[in-house]
Amino acid sequence: MSLIKLEQVTKHYINGGDCVTALHEMTLSVNEGTFLGVMGPSGSGKSTLLSVLGALTNPSSGTVTIDGIDVYGLSQEKQADFRREYLGFIFQSHNLISYLNALENVMLPLAVTKLSTAEKRQRASSMLERVGLPDRMLHLPQQLSGGEQERVAIARALVNNPPLLLADEPTGSLDSATSQQVMNLLAELHQGGQTIVMVTHNRENLEWVDRTVSLRDGFIEKDTSDASGTLAQAM
């Protein structure tokens, strides 16, 4: 069953007096439970694709459907609700709040829910245990290693039980050993049924995914789900 469907998605940016096309009539379908790796050189459209999937950047044309919802047919208020309920974001820079401890950082997405404070703490605590940080909950970000900060960010992304996890270079700032720990964790989540779309420049990370899409100049150059190795683009 397809969780994600992009139909003829194009995204233009105006850069000074120039019009730059980041995505060219992209058509893509991703089944529920897939661990999708997105590769490509700088400027290939990877970050734009992730931003479009995350309801953060309106496409210039085309449709984006997630779990049957026309994402850009929603009002801005409904898009905010959609992001909170359907998406978990993992960023390379972690984006942790420096003056909040790990538990408080993970609780942040629950702030607008109707859960009691005790329920929020319990859910965040359980998620930190799930990512292997039961003894680091009261530590501030600067007291954690890079890998521990990334795991806190993963716990925060998962605390709302989102159907879709979007990861932007999750190991980009980590050493090889720590990167492997983070990728092992993502693989465990995938094995548990989590749908993940991960942008990465590191080809070693692709050994954990079950499908890879390679972008170049805003086009899908290669898709390992297609027998020929190349996904036909509608023109």
N, C-alpha and C positions, 0 to 999 in steps of 0.2 A: 504494500500500500504506500503510495507517494505521500510523504509529509510535506515536501517542498516542491513547488512547480514555478519555474520562471518561463514566461512565454514572451519571446521577442523583446527582451529587456535591453534598452539602450540608455546610457547615461552620458550626457554632455556636461562639460564644465567650461565656463568662460574664464580664460586666463589672459588678463589684459585685453587685447583686441582679438585674441585667438580663441577658437572653439576646439576644445580637446574632447575626444570621445573616449571615455574610459571603458565602456562596455558597448559591444556592437551586437544588437539584435540577438541577445543570448537566450537560448532555450535550454533548460536544464530541469531534470526531475530527479529527486532524491528520495529513496524509500525510507520509511520509518525504520529505525534501528541501524542505519548505516553510519559508519565512521568514514567520512569523506575528507581526504586531504586535498588541499588546493595549493598548487605550485605555480611558479612563474617568475620571470625576472622583474626587477623594479619597473613600475609603470605598466605592468601587464593587466592590471585591473583587479588584483586579489583583494586589496583593502576595500575597494569600491563594492565588489561583490558582497563582502561580509557586511558592509555598512547597509547595503540595500536589503540583505536578508534580515538585518537587525532592526528594520523600520527606522533607520536613522538618516537615510538619504533617499529622497524621492527619485525614482527613475524618470528620465525624460519621456520615455514611452514604454509600452509593454505592461505586463501584469505580474505580480508576485503573490502567489497563493501559498499559505502555510496552514496545514490542517484544514483545508477548505475555506480559509478566510482570505478574502482579498485585502491584503495588508494596506495598500495605498488607496483603497476605497473607504477606509476608516477616517473619522475625524481625528485631529491631533490628540484630543483627550482619549479617544478609544485606542489610538495607537500606543499611548502611554500605558493603558491598561493591558494591551496586548503584549508589550515588551515585558511587563512585570509578570504576567501569567504564563507566557509561552517561551520566553527566552532567558538563557543564562549566558552572561558574557565573561570571558576570561581574556585579560589584556596582558601583553608582554611586560608592561610597566607596573603590573599588579593593581595600581590605583587604590591602595589601602589608605585609610585615614590615619595619619601618623599619631594622633592623640587618643585613638581608640584601640583597645586591646583586640586580640584575635577574635574573641567571642563577640565583642561589640561590632566589629567589622562584618562578621558573618550575619549578624542580626539586622543589618541595615535594610536589606530588601524586604524585611518583614514589618518595617515601620508603619506602613499604611494598611496592613492587614488587621482583621478584627481579633486576632489572637491576643490572649493575655500576655503580660510581660513574662510570666513564668513559662508559658507555652513557647514563646519566642526563644527564650534562653535554652529550653530543652531541645528544641528543634536545631538551633545553631550548635549546641553542644554535641548532639548526635552526629551532625554533619562533620564537625571537626574530628570526632572520633573515627568517622568513616574514612577520612583522608589521612589518618595516622598521627593526629596531633592532640591526643587527649591531655597531655601534660604541658601544652603550650598555650592554653586558652586565654590566660591572663597576661600574656606577654604582648608588649607593644611591637609594631612592625620592625622598628630598628633593633629590637632584641632577637629577631628571627633571622635565620639564614635566607638566602635568595630562594632556595627550594621550599623552605617552610612558608615564606610569603606567598609563593605561587600556589601552594596547597591551600592556604587560607583563601586565596582568590577563587580557587576551584570550589571550595566549600560554600563560599558566598554565592557563587553562580548557581549552585545546586540547591540552595536552601528552600527555594520555592517549588522544587520538584518540576522544573520546566521540561516540556517535551523536547526542546532543541537547545543544544549547547553550542555556542559560537566561540571559537578560540583563535585569537590573533597572535601568532608567534609565541605560544605558551612557553617554549624553551629557549627563546631567542637570547636571553640574558643569563642563561645558566651554563655551568660547566657540563661536561659530557656525562659524568656519573649522576649528577642531580637531574639532568635532562631525562635520563633513562628512568629514574624514579617517577618523574612526573608523567612520562609517557606510559609507564606501566599502570599508573593510577587511571589515566584516561582509558586505557585498554580494558581495565576491570569494569569501569563504568559502561563502556560499550558492550561488554559481554553481559552486563546486567540489563541491556535493552536500551541504553541511552543513545539517542541520535546526536552525532557530533559533526560539525563542520569546522575543520582546522586549517587555517592558513599557515604555511610553514615554508621556510627557505631551505630547511635541513632535510636532505633526501633520506638520511638515516631514520627520520621519524616515520617515513612511509611504510616501514616494516610492520607498524601497528595498525595501519588503516586497511579497510577492505575495498576501497575504491579511491582512485586518484584522478583529479581533473587538472590538466595543465593549461594555463592561460598564456597568451601572447598578444599584446596590443589590443586587449579587450575582446579577443576571440577565444573560444575553446579550441585549443590546438590538439589536445589528446584527452581521451576519456577511457579509462581502463575497463569501464562497464560495457564498452562497445567492442564487438568481436574484431573489428577492423583496426581498433586503436584510435580511431578518430570519430568524433561525434559530428554528424552532418549538421550544418548550420542552415537554418532557414534564411533565404536571401530575400 
